[in-house]
Amino acid sequence: MASSSMDQIPSAAETLTSQLPSDNTPTDAVSSIGDIPVGEKRKRADEETNLEWSDPNLTPSPWFKTSLCSYFRREGNCSHGTTCRYAHGEAELRQKPDNTWDPTSERGKKAKMSETAEAEEEEVLFTEDMMDGEGGCGDDLSLSKCLLHLPRKWLSDDLKMFVRQLGVEFKFAKKRRGMTVGFLTFENAQQLHSGLQTLEGKAVCNKNLKIADVLPRTTDKNETKYLVKIKSAREAVTPLADLSYADQLEQKKASIMQWLKKLTRNARKACPNGKSLPEWVLQSRDIGGLSCNLEGIIESPVRNGYRNKCEFSAGYSVEGKVTVGFLLGNFSAGVTAVEEPVDCPNISKISCRYASIFQTFLENSRLPVWNKYKNCGFWRQLTVREGRKPGVFSNNEDAETSIAEVMLIVQVCTTGTDEAEVATEFEAMAKAFAEGARASNPTLPLTVLLVQDHQGISNVAAPDCPLRLLPIPMSDNGANQDQPTNVLAEARIHDHINNLRFSISPTAFFQVNTGAAEKLYSLAGDWADLGPDTLLFDVCCGTGTIGLTLAHRVGMVIGIEMNASAVSDAERNAKINGLSNCKFICSKAEDVMSSLLKEYLDVSQMEEAKPLSKANDDPDKQISSTEAMSNVDDQSLPTPNIQEELQNNEQKDSSSAEPERSTKLQFKNVVAIVDPPRPGLHPDVIKALRTHPRLKTLVYISCNPETLVANAIELCTPSFLEKAEQGNHGFRKQRRMGTAASARHRAKKMPASEPFRPVKAMAVDIFPHTDHCEMIMLLKR
Ligand SMILES: C[S@@+](CC[C@H](N)C(=O)[O-])C[C@H]1O[C@@H](n2cnc3c(N)ncnc32)[C@H](O)[C@@H]1O
């Protein structure tokens, strides 16, 4: 979750200033009690409070007095007096267990401000790399300086113009778009001296310029100088790892509550003049400003080593050593140091081991690792994807032993490299992985090895970026070492959710924590009001996980997904699990959502769905009693493996090969479960969902509460009475607005339609030890 977005959240007290609860429940009591139903909340809280306060032998909760009492703040007193568990004023306030302060307090605000400032000015590392060879400074860095706090959008020319306008003479200037740091090299000491005097502290776009030395990389750790308090990989990747798991959950729940309050505030603002506020906004007063009840947070069944996909960068450590691991900070602020994934509790031992094998190989490779500043080099990234055996794994040891398959994807940039040399290096690398896997104790699984040739500036490659399968050399005690074993292997691995087998291709999305995802999907199904007469739209379906795990509970599933390999995985997954009532559409949801709703819900062209009463009794029968809907064409299955997979599948349903019927079935109940990527749903998808009157239930799953809230503003705000505004003017302005503000702006253009209302929400901890969290919300109308 972007902290910048959290900054926009007004304090809990502000939220309630105009919404006095009828009882005198302090706002923050809600966030601290979480799961307790609202009616009981105060009573339970009172009991605990009195215990904590009146018995000197009891250790108070670590959260005691860590939040300000909003009632006290507003009214100047509180009926709980000295026994209140919330702080009556700044003086009483205690630090939270994670060493942070209530963000609405003076200390919280101050800490936030200095944190931001610190982050900006401190995160510069190895700036020598950026100058290298281009500043004409050779080994002498004394005539070069870093300029911090520059506007991200500036290029070298903007920097030169700015400096010249101030009358500063220099030899060389460099600035890359997207970074806040730039460089100046001067001709001589005198030029440097007068330049610095002019530039230091100069205002640039609301910031003051700061000047720092260009830091050389050094191989001696004791000699290494930083402008930063350097983070470890553990701090960078798993910032909550030092908190107890209970405190992590508490922190995430509190954060989701803030988002729920934000939704209420924005819906209130977006409500058209002259229209009464929706009932749910009025009722939010009774639940501390939340837009709906937050039913709690679901724990991850596995907390350590849960990630089934890890992306390790190839780069240089703080000491300048070739390293495979995690970047220690933000590249845009100049951080390029990479540290081994040591002590990152979310990474499995298997993934760490592969990172280490790759690092050892790179230390001896003749080809260089990628240089992010100069956009050159060869070795860029190692992705380790793990596939787990079927079954429920609930502790960390089990999780480790459950890994049955591993796919390695090595990202390189072959530009300008001799083909023969590349081939030799790939062969040596395959050998290194195979030998490393065999030499480990226990032996590591190694199923697929791929290389991805990517030329882009960042390591994020397009899903259609070329992939090449490398043979993995086998060993028969040294006699026949280079005999490849997997020449016929397919580039895919398998995982299991709710006893279904999922075939996953290299670029397809799959939730990184399989056990927690299983809980999330079941919850979505429980909330979605499913039945045999339900048509379920699985929007942004990936490999079909949500739709397929719920297919036995509905009449038909339609999955929509833009990644072509994920769609063919979904089709294949329907087949291998014997599910015939699923159809997958390969397209951007914004291009097809509206027409699909029309196509499947237009009553006049439809035949009524047969009552599936038997299916109700027997979910497996339900599938076969529904018409065959899968659009998988057996002829198109390319390899022997899938045929084998299908033959082995005991559940295989003979009706799955039936052609799709010309008339569409009419379903009484229509439900959409949406699970978009971080930027949320496209406005056209929201409009299509909102304006189709037959869609009554919508379950929104999101890894980014900020965009969930923005989309919910559009889905849940009453329409304006006037004719919707036409045209796209103001789009530029919208792009400069925050996500919530632009959602309010778009809500005004929503064609007249019944709004949804948030019914309930829940957090699901898919990412323990990090500050990310999955959120699920039920919307109905
Ligand atoms: C968060 S993932 C969810 C995938 C799936 N529901 C699951 O849980 O495995 C989001 C998916 O949306 C897909 N996607 C992104 N933008 C899309 C769009 N405009 N239309 C359709 N699918 C999209 C991505 O390829 C990705 O598979």
The ligand as an SDF file (V2000), in Angstrom:
LIG
                    3D

 27 29  0  0  0  0  0  0  0  0999 V2000
   -4.6770   -9.7410   -9.3320 C   0  0  0  0  0  0  0  0  0  0  0  0
   -4.6130  -10.7750  -10.7490 S   0  0  0  0  0  0  0  0  0  0  0  0
   -5.9470  -11.8720  -10.3760 C   0  0  0  0  0  0  0  0  0  0  0  0
   -5.9350  -13.1500  -11.1400 C   0  0  0  0  0  0  0  0  0  0  0  0
   -6.8620  -14.2310  -10.6180 C   0  0  0  0  0  0  0  0  0  0  0  0
   -8.1460  -13.7290  -10.2430 N   0  0  0  0  0  0  0  0  0  0  0  0
   -6.2150  -14.9920   -9.4870 C   0  0  0  0  0  0  0  0  0  0  0  0
   -6.5550  -14.7350   -8.3300 O   0  0  0  0  0  0  0  0  0  0  0  0
   -5.3530  -15.8220   -9.7470 O   0  0  0  0  0  0  0  0  0  0  0  0
   -5.2030   -9.7090  -11.9680 C   0  0  0  0  0  0  0  0  0  0  0  0
   -5.3300  -10.3220  -13.3340 C   0  0  0  0  0  0  0  0  0  0  0  0
   -5.9310   -9.3650  -14.1830 O   0  0  0  0  0  0  0  0  0  0  0  0
   -5.3640   -9.4320  -15.4590 C   0  0  0  0  0  0  0  0  0  0  0  0
   -5.6410   -8.1300  -16.0930 N   0  0  0  0  0  0  0  0  0  0  0  0
   -4.9660   -6.9740  -15.9380 C   0  0  0  0  0  0  0  0  0  0  0  0
   -5.5830   -5.9870  -16.6240 N   0  0  0  0  0  0  0  0  0  0  0  0
   -6.6720   -6.5480  -17.2140 C   0  0  0  0  0  0  0  0  0  0  0  0
   -7.6900   -6.0360  -18.0650 C   0  0  0  0  0  0  0  0  0  0  0  0
   -7.7010   -4.7570  -18.4300 N   0  0  0  0  0  0  0  0  0  0  0  0
   -8.6420   -6.8700  -18.4910 N   0  0  0  0  0  0  0  0  0  0  0  0
   -8.6270   -8.1860  -18.1240 C   0  0  0  0  0  0  0  0  0  0  0  0
   -7.6770   -8.7310  -17.3370 N   0  0  0  0  0  0  0  0  0  0  0  0
   -6.7100   -7.9190  -16.8750 C   0  0  0  0  0  0  0  0  0  0  0  0
   -3.9080   -9.7420  -15.1960 C   0  0  0  0  0  0  0  0  0  0  0  0
   -3.3090  -10.3410  -16.3160 O   0  0  0  0  0  0  0  0  0  0  0  0
   -4.0220  -10.7010  -14.0040 C   0  0  0  0  0  0  0  0  0  0  0  0
   -4.1030  -12.0310  -14.4410 O   0  0  0  0  0  0  0  0  0  0  0  0
  1  2  1  0
  2  3  1  0
  2 10  1  0
  3  4  1  0
  4  5  1  0
  5  6  1  0
  5  7  1  0
  7  8  2  0
  7  9  1  0
 10 11  1  0
 11 12  1  0
 11 26  1  0
 12 13  1  0
 13 14  1  0
 13 24  1  0
 14 15  1  0
 14 23  1  0
 15 16  2  0
 16 17  1  0
 17 18  1  0
 17 23  2  0
 18 19  1  0
 18 20  2  0
 20 21  1  0
 21 22  2  0
 22 23  1  0
 24 25  1  0
 24 26  1  0
 26 27  1  0
M  CHG  2   2   1   9  -1
M  END
$$$$
